[in-house]
Amino acid sequence: MAGVKKLVIVESPAKAKTIGKYLGDDFEVHASVGHVRDLIEPKNLPPELKKGSLGKFSVDVEDGFQPYYVVSDDKKKTVAELKRALKGADELYLATDGDREGEAIAWHLLQVLKPKVPVHRMVFHEITRDAIRAAEKSTRDIDEDLVDAQETRRILDRLYGYEVSPVLWRKVGPGLSAGRVQSAATRLIVDRERQRRAFVAASYWDVSAEFLPENGPSFEAKLSTYNGQKVATGRDFSDAGELTTKAAHALTEAEATQLAAELTTAGPQAQVSSVETKPYRRHPAAPFTTSTLQQEAGRKLKFTARQTMSVAQSLYENGYITYMRTDSSTLSQQAIDAARSFAAQTYGPEYVPETPRHYAGKAKNAQEAHEAIRPSGDVFRAPAALKSVLSATEWKLYTLIWKRTVASQMQDARGSTVTVRVGTTLAESGTAAEFVTSGTTITFRGFLKAYEEGTDEGDESPAVVDEIPQLTRGDALGVTTAAPAGHATQPPARYTEASLVKELESLGIGRPSTYAAIISTIIDRGYVEVKGQALVPTWTAFAVVKLLEKHFGRLVDYDFTAEMESDLDHIAAGEEDRTSWLNGFYFGDAKHQGLRNIIDNLGDIDPRDINSVPVTDGVTLRIGRYGPYLEVAGPDEHVRRVSLPPDMAPDELTVERALELVNAPEVTDRVLGVNPSSGHEIVVKDGRFGPYVTEVLPEGQEWPKGKKPPTASLFSSMSVDTVTLEQAIQLLSLPRVVGVDPASGEEILAQNGRFGPYLKKGADTRSLPGEDAIFAITLDEALALYAQPKTYGARAAKAPLRQFDADPVSGKPVTIKDGRFGPYITDGTTNVTVPRGENLEDITFERAVELLAAKRAKGPSTRGKRSTGGARKRSTSSRRKPASGKK
């Protein structure tokens, strides 16, 4: 590194590459690849510390909650490289992100590197030449308060997780977890499903009619009043199915049918009773915050929250947008000028208001530390100019951000809304009916020229543009058609990722920058399944939430969770002391019992009660280790178990459906016939792990000791009711000998396994395309499969799906491969699964490197191993050294 005087450290290789283009030759940019230190796992503490106050959490709860940090094994090489680079530098610039995590990374780098040269904290919110040069000239010290807030959050999550999660393991099931935000988010989803389960549908009717004026086109209107009473709609009913609007009349099917019939027979005349015109005006939405970007990308692009953040991170690090973790909807003057200039040049000066628009944050506990998410620079690059440069997902998200930003500085959309009421009195029945219709005409599109915001399911939609013919009060109208329609009220919509993010933010729970990870966690833990766009809780989530509500009620209280988030903000602002706050949370204070006291006074928790949901008399849903089932109490204390359909959502388990399952004929063992080769009967059974066939001995006989009866699982295309004796004999004959490899002399076998059908030759295996291939594949076809390139292990070899350059850490080529559990990224040493929702074709080299780095940061499995070296307990004195100046 001869001649280099200034070392700059950022988080990611992609960010380092982009920044390097804007700094002079006297700068060298390196990446820490995320955090270099973290709390050590308690089991890896030095033996002499395991029995002390550090031993339970790697946090000394009796000494100011001081953490014990360690450089992870996979970061030791990175730290060594940074130290070597620092030896040739005259100055050190810590240019990590300006939020809590970025500040903490900078502080940890300072502690690990122990620089003896001047240190500068360099912060920027967009990666452009001007922004980087400005940041270089306006450095600051490390913000100790931000570091305190990040560390408090990390310790809080460690205390919460390590105290509460073991309770879940003992009382619900292994591998579960609890967390400050994930548990509150899970409770939200379970609460919504509870509402859906308790929901009682109500039916109601309405009538639509088509009216024809003497001059002009016909138009449709809906019945609004019936004999002077408002006609009830879905909004007039409670979730219990009761009519809550006293003045409303729930139209019956008979009334609706008779009204429609009278309207269309005898050709009654109707009359326009009123025409009301109101001005219509709609404002543009504010520029994106992290939360609103996740919501809108979910609605319009069908991106998951994690995918949105991943793509936004790539756009930021490559210099296309500003920093993507922000609660602020404020634009800089530079951005306002850029948006107004583009709108005026593209759409005309009349589309830009005289004065700029300014937006204030609406979210609870919002922080205004950063600018809104927008295109970078003082001239916004048009999406069309970047289509050949960006990946498909990057371009879609950039276009969304660009449109939203430009539209935010444009004029309102304007027009008028016309509401027409039509009255008639039917001669035969004397029924007085009034119909209403409305439509909006946009006369000036304003910001709609650039962008229109989407909506969540169940939200009010923007006014529908639907023109109404010119009418005046008293105009006579004919009735051309009329039709009754029946409706049923609908339960509250399940959360989608977008609407969950919106709800979490409105409640002040967590930070938008963490929502993507939180949603992924509750899915990975088996608390939530994604069906279409909906987040559906599992019965395990019901059990976990029930336990937390009964025994840790305050920890999953929405207001308390938001209060904790607010307290972290106060710590970040230097308004609250971290140690005092952690002491109150863990040991308790005048307001709160304290987590430790809750744990110490838990008492007995009945797992049977926690894992039970009453359905109806004598029928209870039990949440077992192998899945949910119905338990039916019978005479003489006899208990019968009934399996649930695997795809049944909790809200589908109504009393009626439960009784239907309970009263269905029991699936009993079905004798298929006799296996001619053994003389034993073959029986099909429905077992814990699915249906299977097996041979049985005559009553009174037993299999020889050490010998198990021949057994085989049914193929996915078979069922207990339809499997035949011939099919069962085939299944029991597996593995099938396909033939002998002439080169090695080894037999090639075809069989079905836990992960699907496959070939086996010695220790070498190859996957088969389907179950039918087990009996259909020929020796030549099998040999062709074995002729394909071989990967490590005994898995079937496949060509890489994508290939990239060498990883900057390992120096080995990065590829994307198709594995047993889906596509994964590897450099030959580290493997990481491609995140759910990310398209393979859109993963850039930088994104692949980032994912590998994140996986390394977690470290290899430490089961049975002890971490050695690199551990340092954080001390108050080490924290208070200045972040700049000569060391």
Secondary structure, 3 states (H helix, E strand, C coil): CCCCCEEEEECCHHHHHHHHCCCCCCEEEEECCCCCEEECCHHHCCHHHHCCCCCCCCEECCCCCEEEEEECHHHHHHHHHHHHHHHCCCEEEECCCCCHHHHHHHHHHHHHHCCCCCEEECCCCCCCHHHHHHHHHCCECCCHHHHHHHHHHHHHHHHHHHHHHHHHHHHCCCCCCCCCCHHHHHHHHHHHHHHHHHCCCCEEEEEEEEEEECCCCCEEEEEEEECCEEECCHHHECCCCCECCCCEECCCHHHHHHHHHHHHCCCCEEEEEEEEEEEEEECCCCCECHHHHHHHHHHHHCCCHHHHHHHHHHHHHCCCECCCCCCCCCCCHHHHHHHHHHHHHHHCHHHCCCCCCCCCCCCCCCCCCCCCECECCCCCCCHHHHCCCCCHHHHHHHHHHHHHHHHCCCCCEEEEEEEEEEEEECCCCCCEEEEEEEEEEEEECHHHHCCCCCCCCCCCCCCCECCCCCCCCCCEEEEEEEEEEEEECCCCCCCEHHHHHHHHHHHCCCCHHHHHHHHHHHHHCCCEEEECCEEEECHHHHHHHHHHHHHCHHHHCHHHHHHHHHHHHHHHCCCCCHHHHHHHHHHCCCCCCCHHHHHHCCCCCCHHHHCEEEEECCEEEEEECCEEEEEEECHHHCEEEEECCCCCCHHHCCHHHHHHHHHCCCCCCEEEEECCCCCCEEEEEEECCEEEEEEECCCCCCCCCCCCCCEEECCCCCCCCCCCHHHHHHHHCCCEEEEECCCCCCEEEEEEECCEEEEEECCEEEECCCCCHHHHCCHHHHHHHHCCCCCCCCCCCCCCCEEEEECCCCCCEEEEEEECCEEEEECCCCEEECCCCCCHHHCCHHHHHHHHHHHHHHCCCCCCCCCCCCEEECCHHHHCCCCCCCC
